[in-house]
Amino acid sequence: MGLKMLSDLIIARSRRSLPVLAVLGLFTSLLVVACEKVPLLAPTGSTITLTSSTNALPVNGAADIIGQVLEAAGTPPHSGTVITFTTTLGSVEPAEARTDVSGRVIVKFRAGTANGNATITAISGGASTGTNALKIAVGTAAVGKVFLNANPATVPNTGGSTTLIATILDINGNALVGAPVSFSTSTGTLSAALSMTGADGIATSVLTTNQQATVTASVGATGGTTPPPAGGGGGTTPTAPSGQASATATVGITATPTIAITPPSTPPSVGLPATFTFVVTVPATNGSAVREVRVNWGDGDTVSLGAVTGSQAASHVYGRQGSFTVTATVTDVNGVPNTASTVVSVIPVARPGITITQAPNPGKVNNVTNLTIQVTVPTGINVQSLSIDFGDNTSANLGGGTSAVVPHIYTAQNTYTVTVTVLDSANQTTIGTGVVAIIN
């Protein structure tokens, strides 16, 4: 039958039965609308599998969830099959989504502000995830390890502060953001007992103490942990349920260097260098570095020996006799001092001895008379200058030696008093005399 004939037939019949055609049209429209309102669901025997790129999120974190629907034969269902999602924590957006031609659907899981474990399920008709629900740990429930260090690791025994640095990682080894960390200490005070991790997974608090302290950083409920390694910092793998981890560290007290003084073996003399030995010892455990060693000689003079460690000798000249207290102070880099002292008695310096001899004796007028000068000086003393007065109104400078043979001619018979003057290195002037006989 041609199109025109079919058209004429329909028009002819419609003229005879217009009410019937109207009813049929209305029924058809209602049937289409009803079909559109009934959701397309997965056939019986289908399976739903949920996957995500992560199993741990910080609070307020988000992750994509992929839902895969397959019929019993392993083929995807009709495109547009409706999947409904539910979660025990946070939310899924959208909560209802339709599959693509491959039977997949992608939705967004938003963790929200609560800590815990989210169990995410999906259902479509008679198909569901069943016992294979997707689980994502949120916030502190995702904690895997805690590392704790103190910087610096020691404080002065006079008291000081150190920053406690807790690094929190999730179960995948990533920084755990926005996790509350509890700090506690066996002694001292904390600037914050609770601190939140930042984008780097680090939370801090400041400890102030003057005693050795054991500090702890905990995330979630306090759980059993493996002991931290030696050395003051540590990380732990929780042995308690998920969401519990902690670490401990020890903040030590710095040991201040000590100093000892060894004075000269014999009493020093006025004007002569007196050598002292200073020994600085830095403790092997928690010993702090030396900033300076300063010596007060007890006579008003002081000197800095610098950052001395070990043995260091230093000399000082006392300008007067008496008893003096020598004090040495070693100061560490924290400004903590340690002192030692000793008393030294300074005695007058011994004077040189002078002898004068003549040859021949007696000497003769207008002949050469040799005068031998001998100066005996104490240990540590030198002769600066030596001069002689022959007693006949003539004199000579003999330099700085301790002995000299001086020829001289006397022109008249007489007994002459020869005077020798010595200036020593202690700035003492010593005079010696002798008698010279001259005959015709």
C-alpha positions in Angstrom: 0.0 0.0 0.0 1.4 3.4 -0.9 1.8 6.3 1.5 -0.9 8.3 0.0 -3.4 5.4 0.2 -2.5 4.8 3.8 -2.9 8.5 4.6 -6.3 8.6 2.9 -7.4 5.5 4.8 -6.4 7.0 8.2 -8.1 10.2 7.4 -11.2 8.4 6.3 -11.4 6.3 9.4 -10.6 9.2 11.7 -13.6 11.0 10.4 -15.7 8.1 11.5 -14.1 7.5 14.9 -12.5 10.7 16.2 -13.4 9.9 19.9 -11.6 6.6 19.8 -8.4 8.1 18.3 -8.3 10.8 21.0 -8.5 8.2 23.7 -5.7 6.1 22.2 -3.5 9.2 21.9 -4.0 10.1 25.5 -3.2 6.5 26.6 0.0 6.5 24.6 1.1 9.8 26.2 0.5 8.6 29.7 2.4 5.4 29.0 5.5 7.4 27.8 5.4 9.6 30.9 5.1 6.6 33.2 8.1 4.9 31.5 10.2 8.0 31.9 9.5 8.2 35.7 10.5 4.6 36.4 14.4 4.5 37.0 16.5 2.1 35.0 18.1 -0.3 37.5 20.7 -3.0 37.3 19.3 -6.5 36.3 19.2 -9.2 38.9 22.6 -10.9 39.3 24.6 -7.8 38.6 27.5 -6.7 40.7 28.7 -3.2 41.9 32.4 -2.5 42.6 33.6 0.7 44.2 37.2 1.9 43.9 39.1 5.1 45.0 42.6 6.5 44.5 43.1 6.7 48.3 42.1 4.9 51.4 43.0 7.9 53.7 41.9 11.5 53.8 42.3 14.5 56.1 39.3 16.2 57.5 37.5 18.2 54.8 39.4 16.2 52.2 37.8 14.8 49.0 38.3 11.9 46.6 36.7 10.6 43.5 34.9 7.2 43.7 34.4 5.0 40.7 31.4 2.7 40.6 31.5 -0.2 38.1 28.3 -2.2 37.4 28.5 -5.4 35.5 25.7 -7.9 34.6 25.9 -11.6 35.4 27.4 -12.1 32.0 30.2 -9.6 32.6 28.7 -7.0 30.3 27.8 -3.5 31.4 24.1 -2.7 31.8 22.1 -0.3 29.8 23.5 3.2 29.8 21.7 5.4 32.4 21.4 2.7 35.0 20.8 4.5 38.4 23.3 3.9 41.2 22.5 5.1 44.8 25.4 5.8 47.2 25.4 5.9 51.0 28.2 6.6 53.5 28.6 6.3 57.3 30.7 9.4 57.4 30.9 12.5 55.3 28.9 12.7 52.1 28.8 11.4 48.5 28.0 13.9 45.7 25.7 13.2 43.9 24.1 10.6 46.1 22.4 9.2 42.9 24.1 8.9 39.6 23.6 7.2 36.2 26.2 4.9 34.5 27.8 5.6 31.1 27.9 3.1 28.2 30.7 1.1 30.0 28.7 0.7 33.2 30.8 3.2 35.1 29.9 6.2 37.2 32.1 8.7 39.0 31.0 10.6 42.2 32.8 12.7 44.8 33.3 11.7 48.4 33.7 14.6 50.8 35.1 13.6 54.2 33.6 16.5 56.2 35.0 17.6 59.6 34.6 14.4 61.7 37.4 11.9 62.3 36.6 8.3 61.7 36.2 5.5 59.2 33.8 6.1 56.3 32.1 2.9 54.9 30.7 3.7 51.4 28.1 1.4 49.8 26.2 1.5 46.5 22.9 -0.2 45.4 21.0 -0.5 42.1 17.9 -2.7 42.0 18.9 -6.1 43.4 22.6 -5.4 43.0 24.8 -3.9 45.7 28.4 -3.8 47.0 27.5 -6.3 49.6 30.4 -7.1 51.9 32.9 -5.3 49.6 32.0 -1.8 50.7 34.7 0.9 50.2 36.4 2.1 53.4 38.2 5.4 53.7 39.9 6.5 56.9 39.3 10.2 57.7 41.4 12.5 59.9 43.0 10.9 63.0 41.6 7.5 61.9 44.1 7.6 59.1 47.2 8.2 61.2 50.0 5.8 60.5 53.1 7.1 62.2 54.2 9.9 64.5 57.7 11.3 64.6 58.8 13.7 67.4 62.0 15.7 67.8 63.1 18.6 70.0 65.1 21.5 68.6 67.4 22.0 70.4 67.7 18.6 72.1 69.1 20.1 75.3 68.4 23.2 77.4 70.7 24.9 80.0 70.5 23.8 83.6 69.4 27.3 84.4 66.3 26.8 82.3 65.5 27.2 78.7 63.1 26.5 75.9 63.0 24.0 73.0 60.5 23.5 70.1 58.8 20.1 69.9 58.2 19.2 66.3 55.7 16.4 65.7 55.4 15.1 62.1 52.3 13.1 61.4 52.0 10.7 58.5 48.9 8.8 57.4 48.7 5.0 56.7 50.1 5.7 53.2 53.1 7.7 54.4 51.6 11.0 53.4 51.4 14.1 55.5 48.2 14.1 57.6 46.7 17.6 57.4 44.4 19.1 60.0 45.0 16.4 62.6 44.9 17.4 66.3 48.1 16.4 68.1 48.2 16.2 71.9 51.5 17.1 73.7 52.5 16.1 77.2 55.6 16.3 79.3 57.0 14.7 82.4 58.3 18.1 83.7 58.3 21.7 82.7 55.5 23.7 80.9 54.1 23.5 77.3 53.0 26.5 75.2 50.3 24.3 73.7 48.9 21.0 74.9 46.9 20.6 71.6 48.1 21.7 68.2 46.8 21.1 64.7 49.0 19.8 61.8 49.5 22.1 58.9 49.8 21.4 55.2 53.1 19.7 55.9 51.7 17.4 58.5 53.7 19.1 61.3 52.4 20.3 64.7 54.6 22.2 67.2 54.7 23.2 70.9 57.3 24.9 73.0 58.6 23.2 76.1 60.2 25.3 78.9 62.1 23.4 81.6 65.3 23.3 83.7 65.2 19.5 84.2 65.4 16.6 81.9 62.0 15.9 80.4 60.2 13.1 78.5 57.8 14.5 76.0 55.0 12.7 74.1 53.0 13.6 71.0 49.8 11.6 70.5 47.2 11.5 67.7 43.8 10.0 68.4 43.2 7.8 71.5 46.3 6.9 73.4 47.5 3.6 72.1 50.3 1.2 72.6 53.4 1.9 70.5 56.7 0.4 69.8 59.6 2.1 71.8 61.2 5.1 70.1 64.7 4.7 68.9 67.6 6.0 71.0 68.8 9.6 70.3 65.9 11.8 71.5 63.5 11.6 68.5 61.4 8.8 67.1 58.6 7.4 65.0 56.3 4.6 65.9 54.0 2.2 64.1 50.8 1.8 66.1 50.2 -1.5 67.7 46.8 -0.3 69.0 43.7 0.0 66.7 43.8 2.3 63.7 43.6 6.0 64.6 46.0 5.8 67.5 49.7 6.6 67.4 52.2 8.4 69.5 56.0 9.1 69.8 58.3 10.2 72.7 61.5 12.2 72.9 63.8 13.1 75.7 64.9 16.7 76.2 68.3 16.7 78.1 70.0 19.3 80.2 73.3 20.7 78.9 76.4 20.0 81.0 78.5 23.1 81.5 82.3 22.8 80.8 84.5 22.9 83.9 87.8 24.6 84.4 90.8 24.0 86.7 93.9 26.2 87.5 97.4 25.0 88.1 99.6 27.8 89.6 103.4 28.1 89.2 105.3 25.4 91.2 107.3 28.1 93.0 106.0 31.4 94.4 106.2 34.1 91.7 108.3 37.1 92.2 107.4 40.7 91.7 108.1 41.9 88.2 108.7 38.4 86.9 106.3 36.5 84.6 104.2 33.9 86.5 102.8 31.1 84.3 99.5 29.5 85.1 97.9 26.5 83.3 94.2 26.4 82.7 92.4 23.1 81.8 88.9 23.3 80.3 86.9 20.0 80.2 83.7 19.7 78.1 81.5 16.8 79.3 81.2 13.9 76.9 77.4 13.7 77.4 75.3 16.8 76.5 78.4 19.0 76.9 77.9 22.5 75.7 80.5 24.3 73.6 82.8 26.9 75.2 82.1 30.6 74.3 85.0 32.2 76.4 87.4 31.7 79.2 88.2 34.9 81.2 90.9 35.2 83.9 90.9 37.7 86.8 94.5 37.8 88.1 93.4 39.3 91.4 95.4 42.5 91.1 92.8 44.4 89.0 93.9 43.0 85.7 91.8 40.6 83.6 92.4 38.8 80.3 90.3 36.7 77.8 91.8 33.5 76.6 89.0 33.0 74.0 87.1 29.7 73.4 89.7 27.5 75.1 89.2 23.7 75.3 91.9 21.4 76.8 95.0 22.9 78.3 96.1 26.5 77.9 99.0 28.3 79.6 98.9 32.1 80.3 101.5 34.3 82.1 101.0 37.4 84.2 103.5 39.9 85.8 102.6 41.1 89.3 103.8 44.6 90.1 103.7 44.2 93.9 104.1 41.5 96.5 101.2 40.1 98.4 98.5 37.4 98.2 96.3 37.3 95.2 93.2 35.2 94.2 93.3 34.1 90.6 89.8 33.3 89.2 89.1 31.7 85.9 85.5 31.6 84.4 84.5 29.4 81.5 81.2 30.4 79.9 79.3 28.1 77.5 77.4 29.1 74.4 74.2 29.3 76.5 75.8 31.9 78.7 76.1 29.6 81.7 79.3 30.2 83.7 81.5 27.8 85.7 84.4 29.2 87.8 87.5 28.0 89.6 90.1 29.9 91.7 93.4 29.6 93.4 95.5 31.8 95.8 99.1 32.8 94.8 101.6 34.6 97.0 103.9 37.0 95.2 107.3 37.5 96.8 109.9 40.3 96.4 112.3 39.5 93.5 115.8 38.5 94.5 118.5 41.1 93.6 121.6 40.5 91.6 124.9 39.9 93.3 127.9 42.1 92.3 131.6 41.3 92.8 134.6 43.5 91.9 138.2 42.3 91.8 141.4 44.1 90.6 144.6 42.8 89.1 147.3 43.4 90.0 146.5 44.2 93.5 147.7 46.7 94.5 147.9 48.5 91.2 150.5 51.0 90.2 150.2 54.6 89.2 150.1 55.2 85.5 149.8 51.4 84.8 146.8 49.4 83.7 144.7 48.0 86.5 142.2 45.4 85.3 138.9 45.5 87.1 136.8 42.3 86.8 133.0 42.8 87.2 130.8 39.7 87.9 127.0 40.0 88.2 125.0 37.0 89.5 121.3 37.3 88.7 118.4 35.2 90.0 116.5 32.9 87.6 114.3 34.8 85.3 116.2 38.1 85.7 118.3 39.7 83.0 120.7 42.6 83.1 119.4 45.6 81.2 122.4 47.9 81.8 125.7 47.8 83.6 127.8 50.9 84.5 131.0 51.5 86.6 132.3 54.6 88.4 136.1 54.2 88.9 136.2 56.5 91.9 138.5 59.0 90.3 135.8 61.1 88.7 135.6 58.8 85.6 133.0 56.3 84.6 132.0 53.9 81.8 128.9 52.2 80.5 129.5 48.5 80.2 126.3 47.5 78.3 123.9 44.7 79.4 126.3 41.8 80.2 126.6 40.0 83.4 130.4 40.1 83.4 133.2 42.4 82.1 136.9 42.9 82.5 137.6 46.7 82.5 141.1 48.1 82.1 141.7 51.5 83.8 144.8 53.7 84.5 144.9 55.6 87.8 147.2 58.6 87.7 147.7 59.1 91.4 148.4 56.9 94.4 145.3 56.4 96.5 142.6 54.1 97.7 139.6 54.3 95.3 136.0 53.2 95.8 134.7 51.6 92.7 130.9 51.6 92.2 129.0 49.2 89.9 125.3 49.9 89.1 123.0 47.2 87.6 119.5 47.8 86.2 117.8 44.4 85.8 114.7 43.3 83.8 112.6 43.6 86.9 113.4 47.3 86.9 115.4 47.0 90.0 118.6 49.0 90.5 121.3 47.3 92.4 124.6 48.9 93.5 127.9 47.1 94.3 131.2 48.6 95.5 134.8 47.6 95.8 138.1 49.2 97.0 141.0 49.5 94.6 144.5 50.3 96.0 147.0 52.2 93.8 150.6 52.7 94.8 153.7 54.4 93.2 
